[in-house]
Amino acid sequence: MSCCRTCNAGVGATVAELVRAIEAADSKGAMVVAVNNLAAAQDVAAIPSLITVLGYNNPGAAVAAVNGLAALGSAAVPALLEQIDGYNYGARAWAIRALALIGDPRALPVLLETAKGDFALSVRRAAARGLGTIHWALLPPDQAAIAQSDVLEVLTQATADPEWVVRYAAVAGLQILATNLVEPDHQKLLILASLHRIFEQDETPAVQARARLALDTLARH
């Protein structure tokens, strides 16, 4: 299938037709276009196919699928969680990115586990960022308070990660968490203490600067 025909497949096409365009794509570039077309449909019927794309050896198509799943939001979470344990590693990593972007609390267990121990720094970074942007209003306040304690513990641990990009993401996550605490009195003090420590002790200037930004931002709230 030519790139032009692949592009045209996105105009007024059904989800089934868009999926067939992905299956018929004869190059990596055509695949990316076809997946972008499917993602743009923003139809829950596309979720299984978008998840399947995560397992292809095509980073451009995977990014398009992640963006499409993130746009569908919480509707994509059950399928992602159901499939994630059976994935090859690459597909699992992309699925973590999608869950992190969505921010649904149902993904908390896998995001916590990943931020603590995944061997790939990019996946730990995505999980740390995702922990900072959970939509806490989707949980009852008592459950949110317990979950936030777990998130605070894991993000604090992540500020000591060997990779600076993970520490940077953890700092950003702590800043956002501090503005959404259900029980802010004690936990915000812990967050501020961690940020001060990072600003004073981290060996990477970018991480120090991010901690300073977080402290300055939180001081204005």
C-alpha positions as CSV (number, residue, x, y, z in Angstrom):
1,M,0.0,0.0,0.0
2,S,1.4,3.4,-0.9
3,C,1.7,6.1,1.7
4,C,-0.9,8.1,-0.1
5,R,-3.4,5.3,0.0
6,T,-2.7,4.8,3.7
7,C,-3.3,8.5,4.3
8,N,-6.6,8.3,2.4
9,A,-7.7,5.3,4.5
10,G,-8.1,7.6,7.4
11,V,-10.7,9.9,5.8
12,G,-14.2,8.7,6.8
13,A,-13.0,5.2,7.3
14,T,-14.4,2.7,9.8
15,V,-12.3,1.3,12.6
16,A,-12.3,-2.1,10.7
17,E,-11.0,-0.4,7.6
18,L,-8.3,1.5,9.6
19,V,-7.2,-1.8,11.2
20,R,-6.9,-3.4,7.8
21,A,-4.8,-0.5,6.6
22,I,-2.4,-1.3,9.5
23,E,-2.3,-4.9,8.5
24,A,-1.6,-4.0,4.9
25,A,1.1,-1.4,5.5
26,D,4.2,-2.5,3.6
27,S,6.8,-0.2,5.2
28,K,7.5,1.3,8.7
29,G,6.5,4.7,7.4
30,A,3.2,3.5,6.1
31,M,2.6,1.7,9.4
32,V,3.1,4.9,11.4
33,V,0.6,6.7,9.1
34,A,-1.9,3.9,9.5
35,V,-1.6,3.8,13.2
36,N,-1.9,7.6,13.5
37,N,-5.1,7.3,11.4
38,L,-6.5,4.7,13.8
39,A,-5.5,6.7,16.8
40,A,-7.1,9.8,15.4
41,A,-10.5,8.0,15.2
42,Q,-10.6,8.1,19.0
43,D,-12.9,5.1,19.1
44,V,-12.9,2.5,21.9
45,A,-13.2,-0.2,19.3
46,A,-9.6,0.6,18.3
47,I,-8.1,-0.2,21.7
48,P,-7.3,-3.9,21.0
49,S,-5.5,-3.0,17.8
50,L,-3.6,-0.1,19.3
51,I,-2.4,-2.4,22.1
52,T,-1.3,-5.0,19.5
53,V,0.8,-2.3,17.8
54,L,2.8,-1.8,21.0
55,G,4.4,-5.2,20.4
56,Y,5.6,-4.4,16.9
57,N,9.2,-3.5,16.3
58,N,8.3,0.0,15.1
59,P,8.9,2.8,17.7
60,G,7.1,5.4,15.6
61,A,4.0,3.3,15.4
62,A,4.3,2.5,19.1
63,V,4.4,6.2,19.9
64,A,1.3,6.8,17.8
65,A,-0.5,3.9,19.6
66,V,0.5,5.2,23.0
67,N,-0.9,8.6,22.1
68,G,-4.1,7.1,20.8
69,L,-4.5,5.0,24.0
70,A,-3.8,8.0,26.2
71,A,-6.4,10.1,24.3
72,L,-9.0,7.4,25.0
73,G,-8.1,7.7,28.7
74,S,-9.7,5.4,31.3
75,A,-11.5,3.4,28.7
76,A,-8.2,1.9,27.7
77,V,-7.0,1.0,31.2
78,P,-8.7,-2.4,31.7
79,A,-7.4,-3.8,28.4
80,L,-3.9,-2.5,29.1
81,L,-3.8,-4.0,32.6
82,E,-5.2,-7.3,31.3
83,Q,-2.6,-7.6,28.6
84,I,0.5,-6.2,30.3
85,D,1.8,-9.2,32.1
86,G,1.8,-11.3,29.0
87,Y,3.7,-8.8,26.9
88,N,7.2,-9.0,25.6
89,Y,9.4,-6.5,27.3
90,G,9.2,-3.8,24.6
91,A,5.4,-3.9,24.5
92,R,5.2,-3.8,28.3
93,A,7.4,-0.7,28.3
94,W,5.1,1.1,25.9
95,A,2.1,0.0,27.9
96,I,3.6,1.6,31.0
97,R,4.0,4.8,29.1
98,A,0.4,4.8,28.1
99,L,-0.8,4.1,31.6
100,A,1.4,6.8,33.0
101,L,-0.1,9.3,30.5
102,I,-3.6,8.3,31.4
103,G,-3.2,8.7,35.2
104,D,-6.0,6.3,36.2
105,P,-5.6,5.1,39.8
106,R,-6.2,1.5,38.7
107,A,-2.7,1.5,37.2
108,L,-1.1,2.4,40.6
109,P,0.2,-1.1,41.4
110,V,2.0,-1.5,38.2
111,L,3.3,2.0,38.1
112,L,4.6,1.7,41.7
113,E,6.3,-1.6,40.9
114,T,7.8,-0.3,37.7
115,A,9.2,2.9,39.3
116,K,10.9,0.9,42.0
117,G,12.5,-1.8,40.0
118,D,12.3,-1.8,36.2
119,F,15.7,-2.3,34.6
120,A,15.1,0.3,31.8
121,L,15.7,3.9,32.9
122,S,13.2,5.3,30.4
123,V,10.4,3.1,31.8
124,R,11.3,4.0,35.4
125,R,11.1,7.6,34.3
126,A,7.7,7.2,32.7
127,A,6.4,5.4,35.8
128,A,7.7,8.1,38.1
129,R,6.1,10.8,36.0
130,G,2.8,8.9,35.9
131,L,2.8,8.5,39.7
132,G,2.9,12.3,40.0
133,T,-0.1,12.8,37.7
134,I,-2.6,10.3,39.1
135,H,-6.2,11.6,39.0
136,W,-6.8,11.3,42.7
137,A,-10.5,12.5,42.5
138,L,-11.3,9.1,41.0
139,L,-10.6,7.5,44.4
140,P,-12.5,8.0,47.7
141,P,-10.5,10.3,50.0
142,D,-9.6,7.6,52.4
143,Q,-8.2,5.3,49.6
144,A,-6.5,8.3,48.0
145,A,-4.7,9.2,51.3
146,I,-3.3,5.6,51.6
147,A,-2.3,5.5,48.0
148,Q,-0.6,8.8,48.2
149,S,1.5,7.6,51.1
150,D,2.7,4.7,48.8
151,V,3.4,7.1,46.0
152,L,5.3,9.4,48.2
153,E,7.5,6.6,49.5
154,V,8.3,5.3,46.0
155,L,9.0,8.8,44.5
156,T,11.2,9.6,47.4
157,Q,13.2,6.3,46.7
158,A,13.3,7.3,43.0
159,T,15.1,10.5,43.9
160,A,18.1,8.3,44.7
161,D,17.9,6.4,41.4
162,P,21.3,6.0,39.7
163,E,20.0,7.6,36.5
164,W,19.5,11.4,36.7
165,V,16.5,11.4,34.3
166,V,14.6,9.2,36.7
167,R,15.6,11.5,39.6
168,Y,14.4,14.4,37.6
169,A,11.0,12.8,36.9
170,A,10.7,11.9,40.5
171,V,11.2,15.5,41.5
172,A,8.5,16.6,39.1
173,G,6.2,13.9,40.4
174,L,6.8,15.1,44.0
175,Q,6.0,18.7,43.1
176,I,2.7,17.7,41.5
177,L,1.8,15.3,44.3
178,A,2.4,18.1,46.8
179,T,-0.4,20.1,45.2
180,N,-2.9,17.3,45.3
181,L,-2.5,15.8,48.8
182,V,-5.6,14.6,50.6
183,E,-3.8,14.9,54.0
184,P,-1.2,17.7,53.3
185,D,0.1,18.7,56.7
186,H,2.6,15.9,57.3
187,Q,3.2,14.7,53.8
188,K,3.9,18.1,52.3
189,L,6.6,18.6,54.9
190,L,8.2,15.3,53.9
191,I,8.1,16.4,50.2
192,L,9.7,19.7,51.0
193,A,12.4,18.0,53.0
194,S,13.2,15.7,50.1
195,L,13.3,18.5,47.6
196,H,15.6,20.5,49.8
197,R,17.9,17.5,50.1
198,I,17.9,17.0,46.4
199,F,18.7,20.7,45.7
200,E,21.6,20.6,48.2
201,Q,23.0,17.2,47.5
202,D,22.2,15.9,44.0
203,E,25.3,15.7,41.8
204,T,23.5,16.6,38.5
205,P,22.8,20.4,38.0
206,A,19.6,19.7,36.0
207,V,18.2,17.8,38.9
208,Q,19.2,20.4,41.4
209,A,17.6,23.1,39.2
210,R,14.4,21.1,38.9
211,A,14.3,20.7,42.7
212,R,14.8,24.5,43.1
213,L,11.9,25.1,40.6
214,A,9.7,22.7,42.6
215,L,10.5,24.5,45.9
216,D,9.9,27.9,44.4
217,T,6.6,26.8,42.8
218,L,5.3,25.2,46.0
219,A,6.3,28.3,48.1
220,R,3.8,30.3,46.0
221,H,1.0,27.9,46.8
